[in-house]
Amino acid sequence: MRFSAVPAVLLCLAFLPGPVLAQQIALGGIRADAKAPVEVTADSLAVNQTDGSATFTGNVLVVQGGMRLKAAVVDVEYDPKDRSKILRMHATGGVTLVSPAEAAEAKEAVYDVAASHVVMTGDVLLTQGQNVMSGQKLTVDLKTGTGQMDGRVRTILQPEAKK
């Protein structure tokens, strides 16, 4: 896999000396259909009927379409008007976001289901094929498949092999 939508200017910036504080990226595979069902599996579940929240713990796996999110703990906030509708998920403990083409790891992630955004923070590592990018915060727009990496960004781009 290659960074097919990354402009040549961005590639040049990656090799300039000094810190890169933010970098736009194309995420062709990390997308989610907000209308697709969200399936959550875990070792245990605690539900708070008072505030309409739930906490999944142990080997948590969240699946929506082709997107998979894994974590140790996922706190789920439901819509107070419709308790069957998930508003937001906060994942902690070795968070991994995977699609067929990309994988991202971080200490924690917040998935805003309605807005179709995921914000991953804490030692973020994004892998696209042999290309790797790291930083402190990755914001992913799941509708468009685009993202932005912030916080002392480091990029390693592998040249394409000649065919």
N, C-alpha and C positions, 0 to 999 in steps of 0.2 A: 504494500500500500504506500502511496506517496502523498505528499501535501499538494494535491492537484490544484486547489483553488488559492494557494498562497502566492501573492504577487511577487515578482522578481525583486521588487524593492525591499520587501520584507525579508527575503532570503539574504540580501546584501546587508541589511541591518543586523542580522543574526551574527555576522562575522566582524562587526565593528567592535573595537575595544570599549570597555566600560559597561555598566549595567544596563540591561533592558528591563524596564519596569512593567511594561504591558505588551502583550502581543495578541493580535486577532488570529484566530485559527478556524479552519474549515473542519467540521466534524461530520463527514458524510454518513457515518453509520449511527451515531448517537442521536436518535430521534425517538419521539414517543407520540402516539396518537392519544390525545387527551380524552377521546371518547372510548378508547379501548378499556376493558376492565383492568383493574389493578388487583393482582393476586399477591397475597402476603403469606408466607409460611415461616414458622419459627418453632423453637422448642417449647416456648411458653408465651402466654398472653395474659396481661392484666388490663382490665377495663375499668375506667372511672366513669360511672353513670352521671355523676354530678356535673363535671365539666365537659363531658363528651370526648374524652381522649382514651387512647389505648397505647400500651407499651408492649411491643414484641421483643423478646430476648432470646438469645442463643441461636446461632446459625440462621439469621434472618435473611430471607430472600424475597425481594420485591420484583415482580415481573409485570411489565406493561408493554404489550406488543413485542418487538425485538429487543427491548431494553431490559437489562437485569441489574439490580442493585443489591449488593450483599453487605452485611454489617453485623456487628455483635448485638446492637440494640437499635430499634427504630421506634421512635415516639410518633404516634399518628394523631393528628388533630382533625376531627370531623366537623362538617358544617352543622352549626347549632339548629338550623331550620330543617335540615335533612340529614339525619345521622348515618345514612347509607353513603353519603358523599364525602370523600376525603378531600380536605383542603390542602394539607401540608404534612410532610414527613420529615423528621429530623433523625438522621442516621449517625451513629457514633461507633467507634471501635473498629478500625481496619476496614474502612468503607471502600468498596470496589464497584465501579459503574462500568458495565460491559455491553458492547454491541458486537455485531458480527465483524466490524472493521476496526474498532478501537477499544481501548481499555483505559480507565483512569482510576487511580488510587489516591486516597486522602485520609486524614484523621477523622473528618466528619463531613456531612453533606446535608443540605436542606433542599428538599424537592417540593416546589410549589406546583401542585398538580394542575390547578386551574390556569395558571400562567404558563405552564409547560417550561419551567426554568429549574435547573439544578445548580446550586452553588456549592462547590467543594472547597474546603479549606484545610490548611495544615499539611505541609510537605506533599503537595499534589504532584503526581507523576502521571503523564499522559503518554500512551504508546499508540502509534499508528504504523503498523507494519514494523519496519526497522527504525523509524523515526521516533525520537523521544523528546519530550518537553517537560520541564519541571518548573514549579513556582509555588507560591503560597495560596493562591486563590484561582479557581477555575469556575467561570460562569458559563453555563451551557444553555442555549435556547433550543429546546427540543423540537420546536416547530420548524425552525429553519436549518438546524444542524450546524449552527455556528457557535463559536465560543470565544472567550477572552481569558487569557492567562495573565495574572498580575503577581507582583512581588518577587523581584529578583529572578526573572525568567531566564532559563537556560534551555537552549535548543540544540539538538544533535540531529542533523539531517543527513541521511545517507544518499549519495548520488545514485541515480538510476543506472542500472546495468544496461549495457548496449545489447540490443537484440540481434 
